Amino acid sequence: MTDRLPFIGDRVVVRYRLGDRTPADWRGNPTATLSDVTGLLVDDGDPLVVDRDGTPESVPRTAISSIRILSRVTVRNSQIRALEGAAAAAWPGVESTTVAGWLLRSGGGFTRRANSAIPLEFGARADDATFGEIRAWYRERGLPLLVALPDRLVPAGQITGRPVSGEIDVLVRDVDGFPAAHDRAVRLATTPTPAWLRAYRGPEVDVDTATAVVSASRGPVTFAAVDDDTAELGGPRSIGRASVTAADDGTRWLGLTAIWTHPARRRSGLASAVLSTLVAWGSDEGAERIYVQVEGDNRVAGNWYRALGFGLHHTARYLEVG
């Protein structure tokens, strides 16, 4: 992962200049000027505190030369591919095909996820002929060629284009042990209402296209809402979507998306109620693990999910390829 501000709970490598107030060089090299510490970030103040195998190590911010964020646990490429396959099955668009190891998805231009190509097979090619075929498929549907690039599935630098997103964190945790559902009136439905869709994507949303895209899933899907009893807000106070799909390695994943709360009702526990209700639903559907995809610079969501026990699995990004 690239250098950026980590979250408390992230596993990090902190590189620093050695000095009187820094941890000693772990290699015991008396001539070293730089060293590093790897562990879980437990305090992001000054000094930064990293838990290295149960020992807190403090590093003054003025001594730090770089911070690298790692997956919470060691993750193999095959595990990234398996999780991304389950996530793609949960959000496949309304039309799809495969080309040379790539899954191509189309959904009328509604959302990046439903209108992007993603390399899901081992050895997915990125040569000119392959991209010519992929580009033609999207051109026939009046769409630009948008590529979803999960970390490590394609060699770095092999695909270039215009970034259309920052780094996206894919966070995971087990279903077991998730906090029990809150005592809130969370309604679950098998299809989204127009009010749900407007809450998700705004008042100008194309209801028919959006319904088709968010309802498409290769596994069971549900839509949660906490309704506004007074109609004061003109729609739901909080919403969420969940789908359960199986990865190639047999893991049943619960994907949580579209978690949203009206600004006037935030910090009131509604999102927690929606989330825990969706997790309980996913457990009933046989899900074993949970994933969410969060913009890496969204500090509020990133901190919230990590506080709920989610850890970084891998990152991804979107590029528009000309």
N, C-alpha and C positions, 0 to 999 in steps of 0.2 A: 504494500500500500504506500502511497505517496505521503510525504510529510504534510501533516495538517494537525489542527488542534485535536487532541484525543479527548475522550470522555472518561470520567471516573468509572472504573470497572473494565476498561480496555486493557489488553495485554500489549505492552509497548517495549521498544528498545530505545533507551535514552542515551544519546552520545554526548559526552561532556569533556571539558578541559579539566585536567586534574589540578587540584589546589588544596589549601588547608581545610576548606569546608566541604569538600566532596568525598564520596567514598573512595577508598584506596583502589588502585588498579587490581582487578580480580586475578590477573595473570601473575602478579608479584613482580612486574618488570620495573626496576628502579629508574629506567631511563624514559619510560612512557610519558607522553604529554597528554594523551587522550585515552579515555576508557569508556565503557558503557555498562548499563545495567538493564536487565530484562526481567519483567514481572508485571503484576497488575497495578495499574495506577489507582492509588487510594486517596490522593489529595492533589488537586491541580493548582494549588496556590503557589506561594513562593516561601520556602523551597517546595519543589515538586517532590512527592513522596511515592516511591514504588515499592510494592511488596515483592521482594525476591525470595521465593521459597520460605515464606514465613518471617523474613527479616525485613523491616522497613528501612529503605535507603533514601536519604534526603539529598536532593541535588539543587543548589541555588539556580534560579533561572538565568542569571548572568553567565553561568558556566556552561549552559546547554548549547550545543552546536546543532543538534538535530533530534527529532522525535519521530520514530517510525511505529505505526500501529500494526499489530499482528492479529491474526485470527485468535479467538479465545483459546482454542486448542488446535493442535496440528490437524490440518485439513488437506487431504489428497485431492489431486485434480479430478479423479473419478467421483469424489463426493460432491465437488462443486457441480460437475456435469449432471449428477443424479438429482440434486436439489433443483437446479435450473430446469431440468426436464419436468419435474413435478410442478414447478411454478408456471411453466409455459402451458402445461395441461390445464391449469386452473384459470388461465387467461389466454385462450388460444385464438382470439378474434373470431370472426364469423366465417372466414375462409382461410385455408392453410394448405401448404404443400411443402415438400422437402426437395432441396437441391444440394447435392454434393456435401451432405452432412449438416446443412443449414435448415432450420425450420423457418419458413416464411409465413407471416401472419398478416391478415388484412381485416380491418374493422371500420371501414368508412372514414378513416382518419381520426376516429375517436380514441384517444389516449396513445401514448408512445408504445406501451406494452403490447397493445393489440394490433399494431401496425409496424412491426419491426422484425428484422431477420436476426436469428440467434444461432450460434454454432453449438449444436447439441451432441453431435456424434464425434467420437474420437477420430482425429485426422481430417476434420472439416477443412475443405480447401479454401484458399483466399486468392486464387490466381485470377487473371484477367477474364478468362473464359467463364469461370464460375460466377464472377461478379457481373459479367455481361448478362448472363441468364437471369440472375437475381434482379438486376436493375430492370430488365425488360418485363418481368412479372409485376413489379410495382408500377412501372410506367403504364401498363395496361389497365391498372386500377386507379390511375390518376394520383398516385402517391409518390413522395420522394423515397429514396432508399435510406431507411433508417436502420442502423445496426446496433443491436444490444450486445455489449462485450463484457461478459463476466470475466473476472480476474483469472488469468493463466490458461484460458481455454484456447486462445490464439496467441502465437508468439508476439511479444511486444514489438510494435513498429510495423507489423505486417499489414495492418489496415490503418489508413489515415483518412481523416475527414474533419468536418466542422463539429466540435463538441456541442451537443444540445442538452447536456445535463452536466452537473458536477458529479463527483464520486458518489455512488449510491451504496449505502451499507446494507448488506443482507444479514439480518440478525436472527438468531435461532435460540430455542430452548426446548426442553421437554414439556409435554402436556402435563405429566404427573407433577403434582406439587403446585400447580398454578392456583393463585388465590381464588376462593369460592366466589360464585356470582353474588353481586350486590343486590340488596333488596330494592330494586328499581323496576319500573314497568317497562322492560325492554321487550318489544314486539319482534318476532321473527316471521319472515314471509319467504315464500319460494320465488317470488318475483318482486322487482323493485317498483314502487309507485312513482308517478311523475314527481311528487313532492320529494321523494328520496333522491331522485336523479337531479333535481334542481339544487338540492342541498349539496350534492356531491360535485356538480360541475357548473352551477350557476343558472340563472333564469333563462338564458338563451339556448339551453341544451336541446339538441335534437332528440326528442324522447324515444322515437322508434329506433334510431341507430344506437343510442346509448343502452336501451333495454336489451337489444340483441347482443351487444358486446359484453355487458356485465353479467348477463345471464348465461353466456357461453362458458362451459366448464366440462372437462372430461370426468368430473366426479360430482358428488352432491354439493350444492351451493345454497347459501341462505343470506338473507338481508335483514339486518337489525336496525331498529329505529326506536328512539324514545320520543314519543309524540308530544307536541306542545298542547297542553290541555286548554290553554286560553286562546290559542290561535294568534297570540301576540306576535310571534316570530314569523308567522306565515309558512310554517313547515316544521319538520322534525327538529328537535333540540339537539339530537346526536344520532349518528348513523354508523354503520360498519357493514362490511361484506366478509364472508368466509367461504372457503371451498376446501374440500378434502380430496387430494389426488395422491396416487402412488408413484414413487420413484422407481427407476429400473432396479435398484438394489432391494426393493420390497418395502422400504420405509413409507408409511402413510403420513403425509405432511398436511398440516392445517395452514393454509395461507390466509393471512389477515390483510385486508386492503380497505381503502375508502373509510378509514377511521376519522371521523370529523365531528366536531361539536360547535354549535353556534357561538360566536364570540361573546355574546351576552350571557352564556351559560357555562363558560369554561371555568375550570378549577372548582367545579361543584360535584365531581365524582361521576359525571355521566359517561365519559369515555371509559372509565374503569368498569362501569356497569356493563356497557356494551361489550367491551373486550372480554370480560370474564364470562358473560353469557355466550358469546361466540365460541370461546374455548370449551365451555361445557357442552355445547352442541357438537363441536368437533370431536370431543372425547366419545360422545355417544355414537359418532360415525366411524369410530375406530382409529382416529388420528393418534399418532405417537409423538410427533414433534411439531413445532410451530415455527413459521418464518414470517418476518415482516421485511419490507424494503423501505428504507428511510433515506432521504437526502442527507448526505454526510455533513452538511452545514446547518441542518435543522437541530439546533441545540436543545430545544424544548422536547421534541419527540425523541431525540437520541438519548437524552438523560432519562426520560420517563421509561422507555423500554428497557434500558439497562438496569434501572431500579427494580424492574419486574423480573429480572433474572435473565434477560436476553444477552447474548454475547455475539461478537462479530464472527461470522462464518467466512465471508469473502466480500469483495466489492465488485461493482459493475459500473458501466457508464454507457451513454448513448452517443453515437456519432452519425451525422448525416454525410453520406458518401456521395460525391458528385459523379 
